[in-house]
Amino acid sequence: MNKFTSIFGKNIRAVVKYVDLDNDGEVLESTKKFEGKPKTQVEYDPSDEIAKYLNQGYVLERDGFDENPIFEEDVD
């Protein structure tokens, strides 16, 4: 997750969702929401949340969160 979209120069919003793929894509309780200016860094480290779910027996299929994500104006 490294690209977010902006409309008319407003703050960009992003959401990180933890999803249980074995339970019809149910979104788990730890959904994080962010807002920021274009070209600024998203201040979030998912490693604690990932570790929490791994300790609960979940299996990480994909960590789509980049190491240094930024809010970008355009999506490829």
C-alpha positions as CSV (number, residue, x, y, z in Angstrom):
1,M,0.0,0.0,0.0
2,N,1.9,3.0,-1.1
3,K,-0.4,5.1,-3.3
4,F,-3.5,7.1,-2.2
5,T,-5.5,9.5,-4.2
6,S,-6.3,13.2,-3.7
7,I,-9.2,15.2,-5.0
8,F,-8.9,18.9,-5.5
9,G,-5.9,19.3,-3.2
10,K,-7.6,18.2,-0.1
11,N,-6.1,15.9,2.5
12,I,-5.7,12.4,1.3
13,R,-7.4,9.6,3.2
14,A,-6.1,6.1,3.6
15,V,-7.4,3.0,5.4
16,V,-5.5,-0.1,6.5
17,K,-7.7,-3.1,6.9
18,Y,-6.9,-6.5,8.5
19,V,-9.0,-9.1,6.7
20,D,-9.9,-12.7,7.6
21,L,-9.8,-14.4,4.2
22,D,-11.0,-17.7,5.7
23,N,-14.1,-16.0,7.0
24,D,-15.5,-14.5,3.8
25,G,-13.2,-11.4,4.0
26,E,-14.5,-10.3,7.3
27,V,-12.7,-7.1,8.4
28,L,-11.2,-7.6,11.8
29,E,-11.6,-5.0,14.5
30,S,-8.2,-3.3,14.0
31,T,-8.9,-1.1,11.0
32,K,-6.7,2.0,10.9
33,K,-7.7,5.3,9.2
34,F,-5.2,8.0,8.2
35,E,-5.3,11.5,6.7
36,G,-2.5,13.6,5.4
37,K,-1.2,16.1,2.9
38,P,0.1,14.9,-0.5
39,K,3.8,13.7,-0.5
40,T,3.9,13.3,3.3
41,Q,4.8,10.1,5.0
42,V,2.1,7.9,6.5
43,E,3.0,7.5,10.1
44,Y,2.1,3.9,10.8
45,D,4.0,0.7,11.5
46,P,1.8,-2.4,11.1
47,S,4.2,-4.8,12.8
48,D,2.5,-4.7,16.2
49,E,-0.9,-5.4,14.7
50,I,0.5,-8.2,12.5
51,A,2.3,-9.8,15.5
52,K,-1.0,-9.6,17.5
53,Y,-2.9,-11.5,14.8
54,L,-0.1,-14.1,14.3
55,N,-0.1,-14.8,18.1
56,Q,-3.9,-15.4,17.8
57,G,-3.3,-18.1,15.2
58,Y,-3.9,-16.1,12.0
59,V,-1.5,-16.6,9.0
60,L,-0.2,-13.6,7.2
61,E,-0.9,-14.0,3.5
62,R,0.3,-10.6,2.3
63,D,1.6,-7.5,4.0
64,G,0.7,-4.8,1.4
65,F,2.1,-2.0,3.5
66,D,5.3,-0.5,2.1
67,E,8.2,0.2,4.4
68,N,8.0,4.0,3.9
69,P,4.6,4.8,2.5
70,I,3.6,8.3,1.4
71,F,0.4,9.9,0.5
72,E,0.5,10.4,-3.3
73,E,-1.7,12.5,-5.5
74,D,-1.9,10.1,-8.4
75,V,-2.4,6.4,-8.6
76,D,-0.7,4.5,-11.4
